[in-house]
């Protein structure tokens, strides 16, 4: 992996982490409402899980393999 690829992955990781935090705040706000749209809440939670998986994948790509 080149330095440019590494930099691009780090930028993408930062954007995904920010979106993950934003979704977390949106989920909290939606859950706190009295008339909560459960379908919308489920969609946000699913999107958050997809982001978490993508974040984990990118973090794995950035972490060098260490042979024990």
PDB file of N, CA, C, O and CB in Angstrom:
ATOM      1  N   UNK A   1       0.852  -1.171   0.000  1.00  0.00           N
ATOM      2  CA  UNK A   1       0.000   0.000   0.000  1.00  0.00           C
ATOM      3  C   UNK A   1       0.897   1.234   0.000  1.00  0.00           C
ATOM      4  O   UNK A   1       1.830   1.342   0.796  1.00  0.00           O
ATOM      5  CB  UNK A   1      -0.969  -0.002   1.225  1.00  0.00           C
ATOM      6  N   UNK A   2       0.603   2.143  -0.891  1.00  0.00           N
ATOM      7  CA  UNK A   2       1.410   3.353  -0.995  1.00  0.00           C
ATOM      8  C   UNK A   2       0.985   4.372   0.057  1.00  0.00           C
ATOM      9  O   UNK A   2      -0.054   4.231   0.703  1.00  0.00           O
ATOM     10  CB  UNK A   2       1.295   3.959  -2.402  1.00  0.00           C
ATOM     11  N   UNK A   3       1.800   5.381   0.209  1.00  0.00           N
ATOM     12  CA  UNK A   3       1.491   6.444   1.160  1.00  0.00           C
ATOM     13  C   UNK A   3       0.211   7.178   0.789  1.00  0.00           C
ATOM     14  O   UNK A   3      -0.562   7.575   1.661  1.00  0.00           O
ATOM     15  CB  UNK A   3       2.643   7.427   1.241  1.00  0.00           C
ATOM     16  N   UNK A   4      -0.010   7.358  -0.524  1.00  0.00           N
ATOM     17  CA  UNK A   4      -1.232   8.032  -0.992  1.00  0.00           C
ATOM     18  C   UNK A   4      -2.463   7.191  -0.653  1.00  0.00           C
ATOM     19  O   UNK A   4      -3.477   7.728  -0.209  1.00  0.00           O
ATOM     20  CB  UNK A   4      -1.164   8.293  -2.524  1.00  0.00           C
ATOM     21  N   UNK A   5      -2.379   5.864  -0.862  1.00  0.00           N
ATOM     22  CA  UNK A   5      -3.496   4.981  -0.516  1.00  0.00           C
ATOM     23  C   UNK A   5      -3.785   5.040   0.975  1.00  0.00           C
ATOM     24  O   UNK A   5      -4.938   5.074   1.405  1.00  0.00           O
ATOM     25  CB  UNK A   5      -3.195   3.535  -0.939  1.00  0.00           C
ATOM     26  N   UNK A   6      -2.716   5.050   1.747  1.00  0.00           N
ATOM     27  CA  UNK A   6      -2.844   5.110   3.201  1.00  0.00           C
ATOM     28  C   UNK A   6      -3.537   6.403   3.624  1.00  0.00           C
ATOM     29  O   UNK A   6      -4.409   6.393   4.493  1.00  0.00           O
ATOM     30  CB  UNK A   6      -1.460   5.003   3.870  1.00  0.00           C
ATOM     31  N   UNK A   7      -3.152   7.498   3.013  1.00  0.00           N
ATOM     32  CA  UNK A   7      -3.747   8.802   3.321  1.00  0.00           C
ATOM     33  C   UNK A   7      -5.225   8.838   2.944  1.00  0.00           C
ATOM     34  O   UNK A   7      -6.051   9.360   3.694  1.00  0.00           O
ATOM     35  CB  UNK A   7      -2.992   9.919   2.590  1.00  0.00           C
ATOM     36  N   UNK A   8      -5.552   8.287   1.787  1.00  0.00           N
ATOM     37  CA  UNK A   8      -6.949   8.245   1.344  1.00  0.00           C
ATOM     38  C   UNK A   8      -7.798   7.390   2.281  1.00  0.00           C
ATOM     39  O   UNK A   8      -8.933   7.748   2.595  1.00  0.00           O
ATOM     40  CB  UNK A   8      -7.039   7.701  -0.089  1.00  0.00           C
ATOM     41  N   UNK A   9      -7.247   6.257   2.728  1.00  0.00           N
ATOM     42  CA  UNK A   9      -7.978   5.406   3.666  1.00  0.00           C
ATOM     43  C   UNK A   9      -8.207   6.126   4.992  1.00  0.00           C
ATOM     44  O   UNK A   9      -9.278   6.015   5.588  1.00  0.00           O
ATOM     45  CB  UNK A   9      -7.219   4.092   3.901  1.00  0.00           C
ATOM     46  N   UNK A  10      -7.198   6.861   5.451  1.00  0.00           N
ATOM     47  CA  UNK A  10      -7.347   7.609   6.707  1.00  0.00           C
ATOM     48  C   UNK A  10      -8.404   8.707   6.581  1.00  0.00           C
ATOM     49  O   UNK A  10      -9.167   8.949   7.517  1.00  0.00           O
ATOM     50  CB  UNK A  10      -6.003   8.224   7.123  1.00  0.00           C
ATOM     51  N   UNK A  11      -8.446   9.365   5.429  1.00  0.00           N
ATOM     52  CA  UNK A  11      -9.476  10.383   5.193  1.00  0.00           C
ATOM     53  C   UNK A  11     -10.864   9.752   5.178  1.00  0.00           C
ATOM     54  O   UNK A  11     -11.801  10.270   5.786  1.00  0.00           O
ATOM     55  CB  UNK A  11      -9.216  11.121   3.864  1.00  0.00           C
ATOM     56  N   UNK A  12     -10.981   8.633   4.480  1.00  0.00           N
ATOM     57  CA  UNK A  12     -12.262   7.936   4.419  1.00  0.00           C
ATOM     58  C   UNK A  12     -12.670   7.454   5.806  1.00  0.00           C
ATOM     59  O   UNK A  12     -13.843   7.535   6.173  1.00  0.00           O
ATOM     60  CB  UNK A  12     -12.189   6.751   3.441  1.00  0.00           C
ATOM     61  N   UNK A  13     -11.714   6.956   6.570  1.00  0.00           N
ATOM     62  CA  UNK A  13     -11.982   6.496   7.928  1.00  0.00           C
ATOM     63  C   UNK A  13     -12.505   7.637   8.795  1.00  0.00           C
ATOM     64  O   UNK A  13     -13.460   7.453   9.550  1.00  0.00           O
ATOM     65  CB  UNK A  13     -10.717   5.896   8.550  1.00  0.00           C
ATOM     66  N   UNK A  14     -11.896   8.799   8.694  1.00  0.00           N
ATOM     67  CA  UNK A  14     -12.331   9.954   9.480  1.00  0.00           C
ATOM     68  C   UNK A  14     -13.762  10.357   9.109  1.00  0.00           C
ATOM     69  O   UNK A  14     -14.564  10.672   9.988  1.00  0.00           O
ATOM     70  CB  UNK A  14     -11.370  11.141   9.266  1.00  0.00           C
ATOM     71  N   UNK A  15     -14.085  10.346   7.807  1.00  0.00           N
ATOM     72  CA  UNK A  15     -15.445  10.694   7.370  1.00  0.00           C
ATOM     73  C   UNK A  15     -16.465   9.679   7.885  1.00  0.00           C
ATOM     74  O   UNK A  15     -17.541  10.056   8.348  1.00  0.00           O
ATOM     75  CB  UNK A  15     -15.512  10.772   5.831  1.00  0.00           C
ATOM     76  N   UNK A  16     -16.128   8.401   7.805  1.00  0.00           N
ATOM     77  CA  UNK A  16     -17.047   7.360   8.268  1.00  0.00           C
ATOM     78  C   UNK A  16     -17.252   7.437   9.784  1.00  0.00           C
ATOM     79  O   UNK A  16     -18.364   7.245  10.276  1.00  0.00           O
ATOM     80  CB  UNK A  16     -16.520   5.971   7.878  1.00  0.00           C
ATOM     81  N   UNK A  17     -16.179   7.716  10.512  1.00  0.00           N
ATOM     82  CA  UNK A  17     -16.301   7.840  11.969  1.00  0.00           C
ATOM     83  C   UNK A  17     -17.183   9.025  12.340  1.00  0.00           C
ATOM     84  O   UNK A  17     -17.973   8.941  13.281  1.00  0.00           O
ATOM     85  CB  UNK A  17     -14.914   7.991  12.616  1.00  0.00           C
ATOM     86  N   UNK A  18     -17.055  10.128  11.608  1.00  0.00           N
ATOM     87  CA  UNK A  18     -17.906  11.297  11.863  1.00  0.00           C
ATOM     88  C   UNK A  18     -19.360  10.970  11.556  1.00  0.00           C
ATOM     89  O   UNK A  18     -20.253  11.329  12.323  1.00  0.00           O
ATOM     90  CB  UNK A  18     -17.441  12.506  11.022  1.00  0.00           C
ATOM     91  N   UNK A  19     -19.601  10.295  10.444  1.00  0.00           N
ATOM     92  CA  UNK A  19     -20.973   9.912  10.098  1.00  0.00           C
ATOM     93  C   UNK A  19     -21.544   8.964  11.149  1.00  0.00           C
ATOM     94  O   UNK A  19     -22.726   9.043  11.482  1.00  0.00           O
ATOM     95  CB  UNK A  19     -21.018   9.251   8.702  1.00  0.00           C
ATOM     96  N   UNK A  20     -20.707   8.070  11.670  1.00  0.00           N
ATOM     97  CA  UNK A  20     -21.136   7.135  12.711  1.00  0.00           C
ATOM     98  C   UNK A  20     -21.556   7.898  13.966  1.00  0.00           C
ATOM     99  O   UNK A  20     -22.579   7.586  14.576  1.00  0.00           O
ATOM    100  CB  UNK A  20     -20.006   6.131  13.044  1.00  0.00           C
ATOM    101  N   UNK A  21     -20.764   8.894  14.344  1.00  0.00           N
ATOM    102  CA  UNK A  21     -21.105   9.712  15.523  1.00  0.00           C
ATOM    103  C   UNK A  21     -22.388  10.508  15.286  1.00  0.00           C
ATOM    104  O   UNK A  21     -23.224  10.638  16.180  1.00  0.00           O
ATOM    105  CB  UNK A  21     -19.944  10.675  15.867  1.00  0.00           C
ATOM    106  N   UNK A  22     -22.533  11.037  14.072  1.00  0.00           N
ATOM    107  CA  UNK A  22     -23.745  11.787  13.735  1.00  0.00           C
ATOM    108  C   UNK A  22     -24.983  10.902  13.802  1.00  0.00           C
ATOM    109  O   UNK A  22     -26.028  11.314  14.306  1.00  0.00           O
ATOM    110  CB  UNK A  22     -23.620  12.401  12.341  1.00  0.00           C
ATOM    111  N   UNK A  23     -24.855   9.682  13.291  1.00  0.00           N
ATOM    112  CA  UNK A  23     -25.982   8.741  13.359  1.00  0.00           C
ATOM    113  C   UNK A  23     -26.313   8.396  14.806  1.00  0.00           C
ATOM    114  O   UNK A  23     -27.484   8.267  15.165  1.00  0.00           O
ATOM    115  CB  UNK A  23     -25.665   7.456  12.570  1.00  0.00           C
ATOM    116  N   UNK A  24     -25.299   8.248  15.626  1.00  0.00           N
ATOM    117  CA  UNK A  24     -25.522   7.955  17.039  1.00  0.00           C
ATOM    118  C   UNK A  24     -26.331   9.071  17.690  1.00  0.00           C
ATOM    119  O   UNK A  24     -27.257   8.809  18.457  1.00  0.00           O
ATOM    120  CB  UNK A  24     -24.180   7.766  17.772  1.00  0.00           C
ATOM    121  N   UNK A  25     -25.979  10.311  17.383  1.00  0.00           N
ATOM    122  CA  UNK A  25     -26.719  11.447  17.932  1.00  0.00           C
ATOM    123  C   UNK A  25     -28.149  11.482  17.395  1.00  0.00           C
ATOM    124  O   UNK A  25     -29.082  11.785  18.139  1.00  0.00           O
ATOM    125  CB  UNK A  25     -25.998  12.762  17.604  1.00  0.00           C
ATOM    126  N   UNK A  26     -28.327  11.177  16.114  1.00  0.00           N
ATOM    127  CA  UNK A  26     -29.665  11.169  15.524  1.00  0.00           C
ATOM    128  C   UNK A  26     -30.527  10.070  16.131  1.00  0.00           C
ATOM    129  O   UNK A  26     -31.716  10.272  16.378  1.00  0.00           O
ATOM    130  CB  UNK A  26     -29.579  10.990  14.007  1.00  0.00           C
ATOM    131  N   UNK A  27     -29.932   8.917  16.368  1.00  0.00           N
ATOM    132  CA  UNK A  27     -30.661   7.808  16.985  1.00  0.00           C
ATOM    133  C   UNK A  27     -31.099   8.179  18.398  1.00  0.00           C
ATOM    134  O   UNK A  27     -32.230   7.904  18.798  1.00  0.00           O
ATOM    135  CB  UNK A  27     -29.792   6.535  17.012  1.00  0.00           C
ATOM    136  N   UNK A  28     -30.197   8.805  19.146  1.00  0.00           N
ATOM    137  CA  UNK A  28     -30.536   9.240  20.506  1.00  0.00           C
ATOM    138  C   UNK A  28     -31.677  10.248  20.498  1.00  0.00           C
ATOM    139  O   UNK A  28     -32.598  10.163  21.311  1.00  0.00           O
ATOM    140  CB  UNK A  28     -29.311   9.849  21.191  1.00  0.00           C
ATOM    141  N   UNK A  29     -31.609  11.202  19.573  1.00  0.00           N
ATOM    142  CA  UNK A  29     -32.646  12.231  19.491  1.00  0.00           C
ATOM    143  C   UNK A  29     -33.983  11.619  19.094  1.00  0.00           C
ATOM    144  O   UNK A  29     -35.021  11.969  19.655  1.00  0.00           O
ATOM    145  CB  UNK A  29     -32.244  13.323  18.488  1.00  0.00           C
ATOM    146  N   UNK A  30     -33.959  10.718  18.141  1.00  0.00           N
ATOM    147  CA  UNK A  30     -35.193  10.082  17.684  1.00  0.00           C
ATOM    148  C   UNK A  30     -35.790   9.192  18.768  1.00  0.00           C
ATOM    149  O   UNK A  30     -37.008   9.156  18.941  1.00  0.00           O
ATOM    150  CB  UNK A  30     -34.932   9.263  16.419  1.00  0.00           C
ATOM    151  N   UNK A  31     -34.952   8.485  19.485  1.00  0.00           N
ATOM    152  CA  UNK A  31     -35.428   7.602  20.546  1.00  0.00           C
ATOM    153  C   UNK A  31     -36.016   8.401  21.709  1.00  0.00           C
ATOM    154  O   UNK A  31     -36.873   7.902  22.438  1.00  0.00           O
ATOM    155  CB  UNK A  31     -34.289   6.709  21.044  1.00  0.00           C
ATOM    156  N   UNK A  32     -35.557   9.634  21.879  1.00  0.00           N
ATOM    157  CA  UNK A  32     -36.046  10.460  22.965  1.00  0.00           C
ATOM    158  C   UNK A  32     -37.391  11.114  22.699  1.00  0.00           C
ATOM    159  O   UNK A  32     -38.003  11.672  23.609  1.00  0.00           O
ATOM    160  CB  UNK A  32     -35.054  11.504  23.265  1.00  0.00           C
ATOM    161  N   UNK A  33     -37.853  11.049  21.464  1.00  0.00           N
ATOM    162  CA  UNK A  33     -39.145  11.646  21.135  1.00  0.00           C
ATOM    163  C   UNK A  33     -40.285  10.756  21.618  1.00  0.00           C
ATOM    164  O   UNK A  33     -40.145   9.538  21.736  1.00  0.00           O
ATOM    165  CB  UNK A  33     -39.260  11.884  19.619  1.00  0.00           C
ATOM    166  N   UNK A  34     -41.409  11.396  21.891  1.00  0.00           N
ATOM    167  CA  UNK A  34     -42.555  10.623  22.372  1.00  0.00           C
ATOM    168  C   UNK A  34     -43.201   9.816  21.252  1.00  0.00           C
ATOM    169  O   UNK A  34     -43.641   8.691  21.485  1.00  0.00           O
ATOM    170  CB  UNK A  34     -43.588  11.548  23.002  1.00  0.00           C
ATOM    171  N   UNK A  35     -43.265  10.360  20.057  1.00  0.00           N
ATOM    172  CA  UNK A  35     -43.844   9.627  18.929  1.00  0.00           C
ATOM    173  C   UNK A  35     -42.717   9.194  17.996  1.00  0.00           C
ATOM    174  O   UNK A  35     -42.491   9.801  16.949  1.00  0.00           O
ATOM    175  CB  UNK A  35     -44.897  10.500  18.165  1.00  0.00           C
ATOM    176  N   UNK A  36     -42.022   8.141  18.391  1.00  0.00           N
ATOM    177  CA  UNK A  36     -40.858   7.673  17.659  1.00  0.00           C
ATOM    178  C   UNK A  36     -41.282   6.846  16.455  1.00  0.00           C
ATOM    179  O   UNK A  36     -42.131   5.961  16.565  1.00  0.00           O
ATOM    180  CB  UNK A  36     -39.944   6.856  18.570  1.00  0.00           C
ATOM    181  N   UNK A  37     -40.689   7.139  15.313  1.00  0.00           N
ATOM    182  CA  UNK A  37     -40.879   6.356  14.103  1.00  0.00           C
ATOM    183  C   UNK A  37     -39.946   5.151  14.190  1.00  0.00           C
ATOM    184  O   UNK A  37     -38.746   5.271  13.943  1.00  0.00           O
ATOM    185  CB  UNK A  37     -40.604   7.211  12.810  1.00  0.00           C
ATOM    186  N   UNK A  38     -40.498   3.997  14.539  1.00  0.00           N
ATOM    187  CA  UNK A  38     -39.667   2.816  14.780  1.00  0.00           C
ATOM    188  C   UNK A  38     -38.964   2.329  13.518  1.00  0.00           C
ATOM    189  O   UNK A  38     -37.840   1.831  13.588  1.00  0.00           O
ATOM    190  CB  UNK A  38     -40.511   1.699  15.351  1.00  0.00           C
ATOM    191  N   UNK A  39     -39.612   2.467  12.375  1.00  0.00           N
ATOM    192  CA  UNK A  39     -38.977   2.032  11.131  1.00  0.00           C
ATOM    193  C   UNK A  39     -37.770   2.908  10.821  1.00  0.00           C
ATOM    194  O   UNK A  39     -36.712   2.411  10.434  1.00  0.00           O
ATOM    195  CB  UNK A  39     -39.983   2.073   9.961  1.00  0.00           C
ATOM    196  N   UNK A  40     -37.936   4.208  10.994  1.00  0.00           N
ATOM    197  CA  UNK A  40     -36.812   5.125  10.771  1.00  0.00           C
ATOM    198  C   UNK A  40     -35.683   4.829  11.754  1.00  0.00           C
ATOM    199  O   UNK A  40     -34.510   4.852  11.379  1.00  0.00           O
ATOM    200  CB  UNK A  40     -37.270   6.596  10.911  1.00  0.00           C
ATOM    201  N   UNK A  41     -36.027   4.555  12.986  1.00  0.00           N
ATOM    202  CA  UNK A  41     -35.032   4.234  14.002  1.00  0.00           C
ATOM    203  C   UNK A  41     -34.264   2.967  13.614  1.00  0.00           C
ATOM    204  O   UNK A  41     -33.041   2.918  13.752  1.00  0.00           O
ATOM    205  CB  UNK A  41     -35.705   4.056  15.381  1.00  0.00           C
ATOM    206  N   UNK A  42     -34.967   1.953  13.134  1.00  0.00           N
ATOM    207  CA  UNK A  42     -34.312   0.720  12.699  1.00  0.00           C
ATOM    208  C   UNK A  42     -33.390   0.967  11.511  1.00  0.00           C
ATOM    209  O   UNK A  42     -32.300   0.399  11.440  1.00  0.00           O
ATOM    210  CB  UNK A  42     -35.354  -0.335  12.337  1.00  0.00           C
ATOM    211  N   UNK A  43     -33.816   1.802  10.591  1.00  0.00           N
ATOM    212  CA  UNK A  43     -32.980   2.117   9.423  1.00  0.00           C
ATOM    213  C   UNK A  43     -31.690   2.821   9.843  1.00  0.00           C
ATOM    214  O   UNK A  43     -30.612   2.519   9.332  1.00  0.00           O
ATOM    215  CB  UNK A  43     -33.758   2.997   8.427  1.00  0.00           C
ATOM    216  N   UNK A  44     -31.815   3.756  10.773  1.00  0.00           N
ATOM    217  CA  UNK A  44     -30.626   4.459  11.255  1.00  0.00           C
ATOM    218  C   UNK A  44     -29.666   3.503  11.960  1.00  0.00           C
ATOM    219  O   UNK A  44     -28.451   3.578  11.774  1.00  0.00           O
ATOM    220  CB  UNK A  44     -31.028   5.594  12.204  1.00  0.00           C
ATOM    221  N   UNK A  45     -30.221   2.610  12.765  1.00  0.00           N
ATOM    222  CA  UNK A  45     -29.379   1.640  13.469  1.00  0.00           C
ATOM    223  C   UNK A  45     -28.694   0.689  12.493  1.00  0.00           C
ATOM    224  O   UNK A  45     -27.531   0.334  12.683  1.00  0.00           O
ATOM    225  CB  UNK A  45     -30.213   0.844  14.477  1.00  0.00           C
ATOM    226  N   UNK A  46     -29.403   0.281  11.463  1.00  0.00           N
ATOM    227  CA  UNK A  46     -28.809  -0.603  10.460  1.00  0.00           C
ATOM    228  C   UNK A  46     -27.685   0.115   9.721  1.00  0.00           C
ATOM    229  O   UNK A  46     -26.624  -0.464   9.488  1.00  0.00           O
ATOM    230  CB  UNK A  46     -29.881  -1.092   9.462  1.00  0.00           C
ATOM    231  N   UNK A  47     -27.913   1.368   9.354  1.00  0.00           N
ATOM    232  CA  UNK A  47     -26.875   2.155   8.683  1.00  0.00           C
ATOM    233  C   UNK A  47     -25.651   2.301   9.581  1.00  0.00           C
ATOM    234  O   UNK A  47     -24.512   2.236   9.117  1.00  0.00           O
ATOM    235  CB  UNK A  47     -27.416   3.546   8.290  1.00  0.00           C
ATOM    236  N   UNK A  48     -25.904   2.499  10.868  1.00  0.00           N
ATOM    237  CA  UNK A  48     -24.807   2.634  11.825  1.00  0.00           C
ATOM    238  C   UNK A  48     -23.984   1.343  11.892  1.00  0.00           C
ATOM    239  O   UNK A  48     -22.758   1.402  11.983  1.00  0.00           O
ATOM    240  CB  UNK A  48     -25.353   2.993  13.222  1.00  0.00           C
ATOM    241  N   UNK A  49     -24.635   0.191  11.849  1.00  0.00           N
ATOM    242  CA  UNK A  49     -23.923  -1.083  11.864  1.00  0.00           C
ATOM    243  C   UNK A  49     -23.099  -1.277  10.587  1.00  0.00           C
ATOM    244  O   UNK A  49     -21.977  -1.781  10.635  1.00  0.00           O
ATOM    245  CB  UNK A  49     -24.913  -2.239  12.033  1.00  0.00           C
ATOM    246  N   UNK A  50     -23.662  -0.876   9.455  1.00  0.00           N
ATOM    247  CA  UNK A  50     -22.931  -0.973   8.191  1.00  0.00           C
ATOM    248  C   UNK A  50     -21.680  -0.098   8.256  1.00  0.00           C
ATOM    249  O   UNK A  50     -20.605  -0.506   7.816  1.00  0.00           O
ATOM    250  CB  UNK A  50     -23.832  -0.552   6.996  1.00  0.00           C
ATOM    251  N   UNK A  51     -21.827   1.100   8.805  1.00  0.00           N
ATOM    252  CA  UNK A  51     -20.681   1.995   8.952  1.00  0.00           C
ATOM    253  C   UNK A  51     -19.626   1.387   9.872  1.00  0.00           C
ATOM    254  O   UNK A  51     -18.430   1.471   9.592  1.00  0.00           O
ATOM    255  CB  UNK A  51     -21.132   3.357   9.495  1.00  0.00           C
ATOM    256  N   UNK A  52     -20.071   0.775  10.971  1.00  0.00           N
ATOM    257  CA  UNK A  52     -19.140   0.154  11.918  1.00  0.00           C
ATOM    258  C   UNK A  52     -18.333  -0.950  11.234  1.00  0.00           C
ATOM    259  O   UNK A  52     -17.130  -1.075  11.459  1.00  0.00           O
ATOM    260  CB  UNK A  52     -19.904  -0.417  13.133  1.00  0.00           C
ATOM    261  N   UNK A  53     -19.004  -1.751  10.399  1.00  0.00           N
ATOM    262  CA  UNK A  53     -18.307  -2.807   9.667  1.00  0.00           C
ATOM    263  C   UNK A  53     -17.281  -2.221   8.704  1.00  0.00           C
ATOM    264  O   UNK A  53     -16.162  -2.722   8.598  1.00  0.00           O
ATOM    265  CB  UNK A  53     -19.308  -3.676   8.903  1.00  0.00           C
ATOM    266  N   UNK A  54     -17.669  -1.156   8.001  1.00  0.00           N
ATOM    267  CA  UNK A  54     -16.761  -0.523   7.045  1.00  0.00           C
ATOM    268  C   UNK A  54     -15.569   0.114   7.770  1.00  0.00           C
ATOM    269  O   UNK A  54     -14.435   0.040   7.297  1.00  0.00           O
ATOM    270  CB  UNK A  54     -17.511   0.538   6.212  1.00  0.00           C
ATOM    271  N   UNK A  55     -15.836   0.734   8.913  1.00  0.00           N
ATOM    272  CA  UNK A  55     -14.764   1.328   9.725  1.00  0.00           C
ATOM    273  C   UNK A  55     -13.787   0.242  10.168  1.00  0.00           C
ATOM    274  O   UNK A  55     -12.573   0.430  10.091  1.00  0.00           O
ATOM    275  CB  UNK A  55     -15.349   2.067  10.964  1.00  0.00           C
ATOM    276  N   UNK A  56     -14.305  -0.880  10.626  1.00  0.00           N
ATOM    277  CA  UNK A  56     -13.447  -1.983  11.064  1.00  0.00           C
ATOM    278  C   UNK A  56     -12.593  -2.510   9.917  1.00  0.00           C
ATOM    279  O   UNK A  56     -11.415  -2.818  10.101  1.00  0.00           O
ATOM    280  CB  UNK A  56     -14.294  -3.116  11.648  1.00  0.00           C
ATOM    281  N   UNK A  57     -13.193  -2.612   8.730  1.00  0.00           N
ATOM    282  CA  UNK A  57     -12.456  -3.089   7.566  1.00  0.00           C
ATOM    283  C   UNK A  57     -11.296  -2.144   7.237  1.00  0.00           C
ATOM    284  O   UNK A  57     -10.176  -2.590   6.987  1.00  0.00           O
ATOM    285  CB  UNK A  57     -13.397  -3.224   6.353  1.00  0.00           C
ATOM    286  N   UNK A  58     -11.569  -0.855   7.241  1.00  0.00           N
ATOM    287  CA  UNK A  58     -10.521   0.121   6.911  1.00  0.00           C
ATOM    288  C   UNK A  58      -9.437   0.116   7.987  1.00  0.00           C
ATOM    289  O   UNK A  58      -8.251   0.204   7.667  1.00  0.00           O
ATOM    290  CB  UNK A  58     -11.122   1.543   6.761  1.00  0.00           C
ATOM    291  N   UNK A  59      -9.826   0.015   9.248  1.00  0.00           N
ATOM    292  CA  UNK A  59      -8.832  -0.041  10.316  1.00  0.00           C
ATOM    293  C   UNK A  59      -7.937  -1.263  10.152  1.00  0.00           C
ATOM    294  O   UNK A  59      -6.733  -1.185  10.398  1.00  0.00           O
ATOM    295  CB  UNK A  59      -9.517  -0.065  11.691  1.00  0.00           C
ATOM    296  N   UNK A  60      -8.511  -2.389   9.740  1.00  0.00           N
ATOM    297  CA  UNK A  60      -7.721  -3.584   9.482  1.00  0.00           C
ATOM    298  C   UNK A  60      -6.744  -3.378   8.322  1.00  0.00           C
ATOM    299  O   UNK A  60      -5.621  -3.882   8.351  1.00  0.00           O
ATOM    300  CB  UNK A  60      -8.640  -4.761   9.187  1.00  0.00           C
ATOM    301  N   UNK A  61      -7.181  -2.635   7.303  1.00  0.00           N
ATOM    302  CA  UNK A  61      -6.318  -2.349   6.159  1.00  0.00           C
ATOM    303  C   UNK A  61      -5.145  -1.449   6.568  1.00  0.00           C
ATOM    304  O   UNK A  61      -4.048  -1.569   6.021  1.00  0.00           O
ATOM    305  CB  UNK A  61      -7.131  -1.686   5.030  1.00  0.00           C
ATOM    306  N   UNK A  62      -5.375  -0.568   7.507  1.00  0.00           N
ATOM    307  CA  UNK A  62      -4.339   0.364   7.941  1.00  0.00           C
ATOM    308  C   UNK A  62      -3.365  -0.253   8.943  1.00  0.00           C
ATOM    309  O   UNK A  62      -2.237   0.218   9.091  1.00  0.00           O
ATOM    310  CB  UNK A  62      -4.976   1.584   8.547  1.00  0.00           C
ATOM    311  N   UNK A  63      -3.803  -1.302   9.623  1.00  0.00           N
ATOM    312  CA  UNK A  63      -2.964  -1.962  10.612  1.00  0.00           C
ATOM    313  C   UNK A  63      -2.063  -2.978   9.915  1.00  0.00           C
ATOM    314  O   UNK A  63      -2.566  -3.861   9.221  1.00  0.00           O
ATOM    315  CB  UNK A  63      -3.828  -2.648  11.699  1.00  0.00           C
ATOM    316  N   UNK A  64      -0.771  -2.878  10.079  1.00  0.00           N
ATOM    317  CA  UNK A  64       0.126  -3.826   9.404  1.00  0.00           C
ATOM    318  C   UNK A  64      -0.026  -5.236   9.981  1.00  0.00           C
ATOM    319  O   UNK A  64      -0.251  -5.425  11.176  1.00  0.00           O
ATOM    320  CB  UNK A  64       1.591  -3.360   9.528  1.00  0.00           C
ATOM    321  N   UNK A  65       0.105  -6.201   9.096  1.00  0.00           N
ATOM    322  CA  UNK A  65       0.052  -7.597   9.540  1.00  0.00           C
ATOM    323  C   UNK A  65       1.315  -7.922  10.318  1.00  0.00           C
ATOM    324  O   UNK A  65       2.430  -7.638   9.880  1.00  0.00           O
ATOM    325  CB  UNK A  65      -0.112  -8.565   8.334  1.00  0.00           C
ATOM    326  N   UNK A  66       1.116  -8.522  11.478  1.00  0.00           N
ATOM    327  CA  UNK A  66       2.246  -8.922  12.312  1.00  0.00           C
ATOM    328  C   UNK A  66       2.207 -10.444  12.438  1.00  0.00           C
ATOM    329  O   UNK A  66       1.242 -11.011  12.952  1.00  0.00           O
ATOM    330  CB  UNK A  66       2.199  -8.223  13.730  1.00  0.00           C
ATOM    331  N   UNK A  67       3.230 -11.074  11.979  1.00  0.00           N
ATOM    332  CA  UNK A  67       3.303 -12.541  12.074  1.00  0.00           C
ATOM    333  C   UNK A  67       3.923 -12.898  13.412  1.00  0.00           C
ATOM    334  O   UNK A  67       5.057 -12.528  13.714  1.00  0.00           O
ATOM    335  CB  UNK A  67       4.132 -13.159  10.890  1.00  0.00           C
ATOM    336  N   UNK A  68       3.148 -13.629  14.207  1.00  0.00           N
ATOM    337  CA  UNK A  68       3.624 -13.980  15.548  1.00  0.00           C
ATOM    338  C   UNK A  68       4.476 -15.222  15.504  1.00  0.00           C
ATOM    339  O   UNK A  68       4.967 -15.671  16.540  1.00  0.00           O
ATOM    340  CB  UNK A  68       2.455 -14.186  16.504  1.00  0.00           C
TER     341      UNK A  68
END
